[in-house]
Amino acid sequence: MFLPIVSLLAAVFSLKVSAFDNSRYDNVAVYWGQNSYGAANPGDTAHYQQRLSFYCNDNAIDVFPLAFLNVFFGPGGLPSLNLANACNPTDNSSFSGSTLPNCASIANDIQTCQAKGKIVTLSLGGATGAVGFSSDDQASSFGQQIWDLFLGGSSSTRPFGNAVLDGIDLDIEGGGSAHYDVFVNKIRSLASGASKKYYVTAAPQCVFPDAALGGVLNAVGFDAIYVQ
């Protein structure tokens, strides 16, 4: 099962390139990474998902959540990503002792998009994600790990190399709903002294309250909500 590739914040498109402005009501977010069309039409390779930088030429799109970090706790104590056909398609390599892919080939695309005024975030979960926390301590430690792997921290196992993402998105659809407030607060705490702005968003289901995200939506603040 794949999520729809496009999530619209509003059906109003910008006609000029400008830096992302979270105070606007007409931002458009497009989830990139699942090659949803290709999964449904495997023979039509000409229309498979393109590189991230291809879509960054679209002036109507403001936000690109990369979909998805679908495993929180994998081999070697590292999470894992599923970016379909996009992450290191030549040899599908991962960091030693883990299933965390080395997606350094996407780093330049991320930076290209950011240079065009877009923000690029990491979406956690997805329809089939193996996600969730057993304790506050585990959630806090995971927040530190996400910061080090994808945001403003440092690690020898950063999937996107020196590219620094602009935040995280919670697309949690299963695996338990507890302790996400601790995780978000850890990210917020780490970002508070940073030189750049980091965003925290969520993608709840339309049904209210959302079974997986209802608790954290009530407990902490989010910069934007992408309702499915």
C-alpha positions as CSV (number, residue, x, y, z in Angstrom):
1,M,0.0,0.0,0.0
2,F,1.4,3.4,-1.0
3,L,0.2,6.8,0.2
4,P,-0.9,9.4,-2.3
5,I,2.2,11.1,-3.6
6,V,0.8,14.6,-3.3
7,S,-0.6,16.3,-0.2
8,L,-2.0,19.7,-0.8
9,L,-2.1,22.3,1.9
10,A,-4.2,24.5,-0.4
11,A,-5.2,24.5,-4.0
12,V,-3.5,27.8,-4.7
13,F,-0.2,27.7,-6.6
14,S,2.5,30.3,-6.5
15,L,3.6,31.6,-9.8
16,K,7.1,32.8,-8.9
17,V,10.1,31.3,-7.1
18,S,10.4,32.5,-3.5
19,A,11.7,31.2,-0.2
20,F,9.4,29.0,1.8
21,D,7.3,31.0,4.2
22,N,5.5,29.0,6.8
23,S,3.2,31.8,7.6
24,R,1.5,31.6,4.3
25,Y,-1.8,29.6,3.8
26,D,-1.0,28.4,0.2
27,N,2.1,26.3,0.7
28,V,2.0,23.0,-1.2
29,A,3.7,19.8,0.1
30,V,4.6,16.9,-2.2
31,Y,5.8,13.6,-0.7
32,W,8.7,12.3,-2.7
33,G,10.4,8.9,-2.6
34,Q,7.8,6.1,-3.0
35,N,7.6,5.9,-6.8
36,S,3.9,5.2,-6.4
37,Y,3.2,5.3,-10.1
38,G,6.0,2.9,-10.9
39,A,4.8,0.5,-8.3
40,A,1.4,0.4,-10.0
41,N,2.8,0.5,-13.5
42,P,6.0,-1.5,-13.5
43,G,6.3,-1.6,-17.3
44,D,6.1,2.1,-17.8
45,T,9.6,3.0,-16.7
46,A,9.5,6.3,-18.7
47,H,7.1,7.7,-16.1
48,Y,8.8,6.4,-13.0
49,Q,9.6,8.9,-10.3
50,Q,12.2,11.4,-11.3
51,R,15.1,12.7,-9.3
52,L,14.1,15.1,-6.5
53,S,15.8,18.0,-8.2
54,F,13.5,17.5,-11.2
55,Y,10.5,18.4,-9.1
56,C,12.2,21.3,-7.5
57,N,11.9,23.1,-10.8
58,D,8.1,23.3,-10.2
59,N,7.4,26.7,-8.7
60,A,4.1,25.5,-7.3
61,I,5.8,23.2,-4.7
62,D,7.1,24.5,-1.5
63,V,7.8,21.5,0.7
64,F,9.3,18.0,0.0
65,P,8.9,15.4,2.8
66,L,11.1,12.5,1.9
67,A,9.1,9.3,2.2
68,F,9.8,7.3,4.3
69,L,12.0,6.4,7.3
70,N,9.9,3.3,7.8
71,V,12.0,1.4,10.4
72,F,12.9,3.0,13.7
73,F,15.2,0.4,15.2
74,G,16.9,-1.8,12.7
75,P,20.1,-3.9,12.7
76,G,23.2,-2.2,14.1
77,G,21.0,0.1,16.2
78,L,20.2,2.3,13.1
79,P,16.9,3.1,11.5
80,S,16.1,2.4,7.9
81,L,14.8,4.3,4.9
82,N,12.6,3.1,2.0
83,L,12.9,5.5,-0.9
84,A,11.8,3.0,-3.6
85,N,13.9,3.4,-6.7
86,A,15.7,6.6,-5.6
87,C,18.3,5.7,-3.0
88,N,21.6,4.5,-4.5
89,P,20.0,2.6,-7.4
90,T,23.4,1.4,-8.8
91,D,24.4,-0.9,-5.9
92,N,21.7,-0.4,-3.2
93,S,24.5,-0.2,-0.6
94,S,23.9,0.3,3.1
95,F,26.0,1.2,6.0
96,S,28.0,-1.7,7.5
97,G,26.0,-3.9,9.9
98,S,22.8,-2.1,9.2
99,T,19.9,-1.7,6.7
100,L,20.3,2.1,6.6
101,P,21.0,2.9,2.9
102,N,23.7,5.2,1.8
103,C,21.8,7.8,-0.2
104,A,24.7,10.2,-0.8
105,S,23.6,10.5,-4.4
106,I,20.6,12.5,-3.2
107,A,22.5,15.0,-1.2
108,N,23.1,17.4,-4.1
109,D,19.4,17.2,-5.0
110,I,18.4,18.2,-1.5
111,Q,20.8,21.1,-1.6
112,T,19.6,22.2,-5.0
113,C,16.0,22.2,-3.8
114,Q,17.0,24.2,-0.7
115,A,18.8,26.7,-2.9
116,K,15.6,27.2,-4.8
117,G,13.8,28.2,-1.6
118,K,12.1,24.8,-0.9
119,I,12.3,23.0,2.4
120,V,13.1,19.2,2.4
121,T,12.1,17.2,5.4
122,L,12.1,13.6,6.5
123,S,8.8,11.8,6.8
124,L,8.7,9.1,9.4
125,G,6.3,6.1,9.3
126,G,4.2,5.5,6.2
127,A,1.4,2.9,5.7
128,T,3.6,-0.1,6.5
129,G,6.2,1.5,8.9
130,A,7.7,-0.6,11.7
131,V,7.7,2.3,14.2
132,G,6.9,3.2,17.8
133,F,8.5,3.7,21.2
134,S,8.5,1.6,24.4
135,S,9.5,4.4,26.8
136,D,10.3,8.1,27.1
137,D,14.0,7.3,27.2
138,Q,13.8,5.4,24.0
139,A,11.9,8.2,22.3
140,S,14.4,10.8,23.5
141,S,17.4,8.8,22.4
142,F,15.8,8.3,19.0
143,G,15.3,12.1,18.7
144,Q,19.0,12.5,19.2
145,Q,19.8,9.9,16.6
146,I,17.5,11.5,14.0
147,W,19.1,14.9,14.7
148,D,22.6,13.4,14.2
149,L,21.7,11.4,11.1
150,F,19.6,13.9,9.2
151,L,19.4,17.3,10.8
152,G,22.0,19.5,12.5
153,G,24.1,16.9,14.3
154,S,27.0,14.7,13.1
155,S,27.5,11.0,12.4
156,S,29.6,8.7,10.3
157,T,26.4,7.2,9.0
158,R,24.5,10.2,7.6
159,P,22.4,8.8,4.7
160,F,22.4,12.1,2.8
161,G,26.0,13.0,3.6
162,N,26.6,16.7,4.3
163,A,23.0,17.7,3.2
164,V,21.1,19.0,6.2
165,L,17.3,18.4,6.1
166,D,14.9,21.1,7.3
167,G,12.9,19.1,9.7
168,I,10.8,16.0,10.3
169,D,7.2,14.9,9.4
170,L,5.2,12.4,11.4
171,D,3.2,10.1,9.1
172,I,2.5,7.5,11.8
173,E,-0.2,5.0,10.9
174,G,0.5,2.2,13.3
175,G,2.9,0.8,15.8
176,G,1.6,2.6,18.9
177,S,1.0,6.2,19.7
178,A,2.9,6.7,23.0
179,H,6.0,8.8,23.7
180,Y,5.9,10.8,20.5
181,D,5.6,14.0,22.5
182,V,9.0,13.2,24.1
183,F,10.5,12.6,20.6
184,V,9.2,15.9,19.2
185,N,10.3,17.8,22.3
186,K,13.8,16.4,22.0
187,I,14.0,17.5,18.3
188,R,12.7,21.0,19.4
189,S,15.3,21.2,22.2
190,L,18.2,20.3,19.9
191,A,17.0,22.8,17.3
192,S,16.5,25.6,19.7
193,G,20.2,26.7,19.5
194,A,20.7,26.0,15.8
195,S,21.5,28.7,13.3
196,K,18.7,27.6,10.9
197,K,15.0,26.9,11.4
198,Y,13.9,23.3,11.7
199,Y,10.2,22.4,11.1
200,V,8.1,19.7,12.7
201,T,5.0,18.6,10.8
202,A,2.5,15.8,10.9
203,A,0.2,14.0,8.5
204,P,-2.9,12.6,10.4
205,Q,-5.8,10.8,8.8
206,C,-8.9,12.9,8.1
207,V,-10.8,10.9,10.8
208,F,-10.7,12.8,14.1
209,P,-9.0,12.1,16.5
210,D,-6.3,10.3,14.6
211,A,-5.6,6.9,16.2
212,A,-1.8,7.2,16.0
213,L,-1.2,11.0,16.1
214,G,-4.1,12.3,18.2
215,G,-2.1,12.3,21.4
216,V,1.0,14.0,20.2
217,L,-1.1,16.6,18.3
218,N,-2.7,17.6,21.6
219,A,0.5,17.5,23.5
220,V,3.0,19.6,21.5
221,G,3.0,22.3,18.8
222,F,3.5,21.6,15.1
223,D,4.5,24.0,12.4
224,A,2.1,22.5,9.8
225,I,-0.4,19.7,9.5
226,Y,-0.9,17.8,6.2
227,V,-4.3,16.1,6.5
228,Q,-4.6,12.9,4.6
